[in-house]
Amino acid sequence: MAKLKVTLVKSMIGSSETQRATVKTLGLNKLNSTSEHNDTPQIRGMVRKVEHLVKVEEV
């Protein structure tokens, strides 16, 4: 199964609570933190919700 590498590239200041919760669920805490996830529809949906805050690469 393909993997996605998700990196937080913008600050969450000014973001809604649901977006903050989504970023935390993705395993991202600080700026430039990175996490890897399997490429599933659930993860893709979370990434789409905060696509303006993160950078996504296929691994």
C-alpha positions as CSV (number, residue, x, y, z in Angstrom):
1,M,0.0,0.0,0.0
2,A,1.2,3.5,-0.8
3,K,2.3,5.8,1.9
4,L,1.8,9.6,2.3
5,K,4.3,11.8,4.0
6,V,2.5,14.8,5.6
7,T,4.4,17.9,6.8
8,L,3.0,20.9,8.6
9,V,4.3,24.0,6.8
10,K,2.0,26.8,8.0
11,S,1.1,27.9,11.5
12,M,-2.3,26.9,12.9
13,I,-2.8,30.4,14.4
14,G,-6.2,31.6,13.3
15,S,-7.4,28.1,12.3
16,S,-10.7,26.7,13.4
17,E,-10.9,24.2,16.2
18,T,-11.8,21.4,13.8
19,Q,-8.8,22.1,11.7
20,R,-6.5,22.1,14.8
21,A,-8.0,18.8,15.8
22,T,-7.4,17.3,12.3
23,V,-3.8,18.4,12.3
24,K,-3.3,16.9,15.8
25,T,-5.0,13.6,14.6
26,L,-2.6,13.5,11.7
27,G,0.2,13.4,14.3
28,L,1.6,16.9,13.6
29,N,2.5,19.1,16.5
30,K,5.1,21.7,15.6
31,L,5.9,23.5,12.4
32,N,7.8,21.3,10.0
33,S,6.9,18.2,11.8
34,T,6.3,15.2,9.6
35,S,4.3,12.0,9.8
36,E,3.7,9.0,7.5
37,H,0.4,7.4,6.9
38,N,-1.1,4.7,4.7
39,D,-2.9,6.2,1.6
40,T,-6.5,5.6,2.6
41,P,-9.6,7.6,1.8
42,Q,-9.9,8.6,5.5
43,I,-6.4,10.1,5.5
44,R,-6.9,11.8,2.2
45,G,-10.1,13.4,3.6
46,M,-8.2,14.8,6.6
47,V,-5.4,16.1,4.4
48,R,-8.0,17.8,2.1
49,K,-9.6,19.5,5.1
50,V,-6.2,21.2,6.0
51,E,-4.5,21.2,2.6
52,H,-3.7,24.9,3.0
53,L,-1.6,24.1,6.1
54,V,0.3,20.9,5.0
55,K,2.5,19.6,2.3
56,V,1.9,16.0,1.1
57,E,4.3,13.7,-0.7
58,E,3.8,10.1,-1.9
59,V,6.5,7.8,-0.6
